[in-house]
Amino acid sequence: MGNVFLVKKDNTIVKYDKNGSKKAIANFKIQGSLEQLDVSNPFELYAYYRDQQTVLILDNQLSQRGIISLNSISIGEITSACRSFDNGIWYFDAGNMKLIKTDKALSNKKESLPFASWTSESWIPTQMIDNEKNLFMLDSSKGVAIFDVFGNYYKTVKIKGVNDFQVKKNKLYFFQNSYYQRFDYNLRTYDTLFALEGGKMARIDADLAYEWRSDTLYLRPFIP
């Protein structure tokens, strides 16, 4: 829809339209640090607060419409959580080293095998994305692990040092070492889309590139 969401250092969420006009602002200070803001459903945003192990459900004006506490269903820390394509919740349980999917009432729907079944490494994901076909999980020190929608492990893409990524069709998009890059995880091919010297982050959406540099967000036409 062309909206831009920025999260400030004090965890304030600000929504802008594509013309740069501020449309909404909110800060849920009592929840602590905002780990992930999932806006894949533009009318029902999921904000995961790791400090309190809670997911806030927000509307498109950033007003709180619900709160889901994950403390009661995990024996260990939940490091990341996101919206599932059917408006449930995927989360990573660090105590059991499993991916778990629940509905909003916290009834289990899906559960992965323990990560020890496919890796000897200890994963601490900070970002998860469900694109209706796969679930993607980022640990910046290890890469992106890909699962099917049932939580079955598929493969790992070893792009390290990445703090944010996008998924479009069968490709991962990410900003690394001043370049915005694309990786086809089926064909296993890389290409570079553009350079961004001094940049902090970049994203693309529809026919626009969003470039974050020098504390300013620049929008420009872009056709991938």
ChimeraX attribute file (.defattr): number of C-alpha atoms within 10 A of each C-alpha:
attribute: neighborCount
match mode: 1-to-1
recipient: residues
	/A:1	8
	/A:2	12
	/A:3	16
	/A:4	18
	/A:5	18
	/A:6	14
	/A:7	17
	/A:8	11
	/A:9	9
	/A:10	12
	/A:11	18
	/A:12	15
	/A:13	19
	/A:14	18
	/A:15	20
	/A:16	16
	/A:17	14
	/A:18	13
	/A:19	10
	/A:20	13
	/A:21	11
	/A:22	14
	/A:23	15
	/A:24	15
	/A:25	16
	/A:26	15
	/A:27	17
	/A:28	16
	/A:29	11
	/A:30	9
	/A:31	17
	/A:32	16
	/A:33	17
	/A:34	24
	/A:35	18
	/A:36	20
	/A:37	21
	/A:38	21
	/A:39	19
	/A:40	17
	/A:41	15
	/A:42	14
	/A:43	13
	/A:44	20
	/A:45	25
	/A:46	27
	/A:47	25
	/A:48	29
	/A:49	25
	/A:50	21
	/A:51	15
	/A:52	16
	/A:53	21
	/A:54	21
	/A:55	26
	/A:56	21
	/A:57	21
	/A:58	19
	/A:59	17
	/A:60	15
	/A:61	16
	/A:62	20
	/A:63	15
	/A:64	17
	/A:65	11
	/A:66	12
	/A:67	15
	/A:68	15
	/A:69	16
	/A:70	19
	/A:71	13
	/A:72	8
	/A:73	12
	/A:74	16
	/A:75	12
	/A:76	13
	/A:77	18
	/A:78	28
	/A:79	21
	/A:80	24
	/A:81	33
	/A:82	28
	/A:83	29
	/A:84	23
	/A:85	18
	/A:86	10
	/A:87	16
	/A:88	17
	/A:89	23
	/A:90	26
	/A:91	25
	/A:92	28
	/A:93	23
	/A:94	20
	/A:95	11
	/A:96	16
	/A:97	19
	/A:98	17
	/A:99	25
	/A:100	21
	/A:101	25
	/A:102	18
	/A:103	16
	/A:104	16
	/A:105	10
	/A:106	15
	/A:107	11
	/A:108	15
	/A:109	13
	/A:110	15
	/A:111	17
	/A:112	19
	/A:113	15
	/A:114	13
	/A:115	17
	/A:116	11
	/A:117	9
	/A:118	11
	/A:119	9
	/A:120	8
	/A:121	9
	/A:122	12
	/A:123	20
	/A:124	20
	/A:125	24
	/A:126	19
	/A:127	24
	/A:128	26
	/A:129	22
	/A:130	23
	/A:131	17
	/A:132	11
	/A:133	13
	/A:134	20
	/A:135	25
	/A:136	23
	/A:137	27
	/A:138	27
	/A:139	22
	/A:140	19
	/A:141	15
	/A:142	19
	/A:143	19
	/A:144	24
	/A:145	19
	/A:146	22
	/A:147	20
	/A:148	16
	/A:149	19
	/A:150	16
	/A:151	19
	/A:152	16
	/A:153	18
	/A:154	12
	/A:155	15
	/A:156	16
	/A:157	16
	/A:158	14
	/A:159	17
	/A:160	14
	/A:161	14
	/A:162	18
	/A:163	17
	/A:164	18
	/A:165	22
	/A:166	17
	/A:167	17
	/A:168	12
	/A:169	9
	/A:170	12
	/A:171	17
	/A:172	19
	/A:173	22
	/A:174	23
	/A:175	25
	/A:176	21
	/A:177	14
	/A:178	15
	/A:179	17
	/A:180	21
	/A:181	19
	/A:182	21
	/A:183	19
	/A:184	17
	/A:185	16
	/A:186	9
	/A:187	9
	/A:188	9
	/A:189	10
	/A:190	14
	/A:191	11
	/A:192	13
	/A:193	15
	/A:194	15
	/A:195	15
	/A:196	17
	/A:197	10
	/A:198	11
	/A:199	20
	/A:200	16
	/A:201	21
	/A:202	27
	/A:203	17
	/A:204	20
	/A:205	16
	/A:206	11
	/A:207	11
	/A:208	17
	/A:209	18
	/A:210	17
	/A:211	19
	/A:212	17
	/A:213	15
	/A:214	10
	/A:215	8
	/A:216	9
	/A:217	15
	/A:218	14
	/A:219	17
	/A:220	10
	/A:221	11
	/A:222	14
	/A:223	10
	/A:224	11
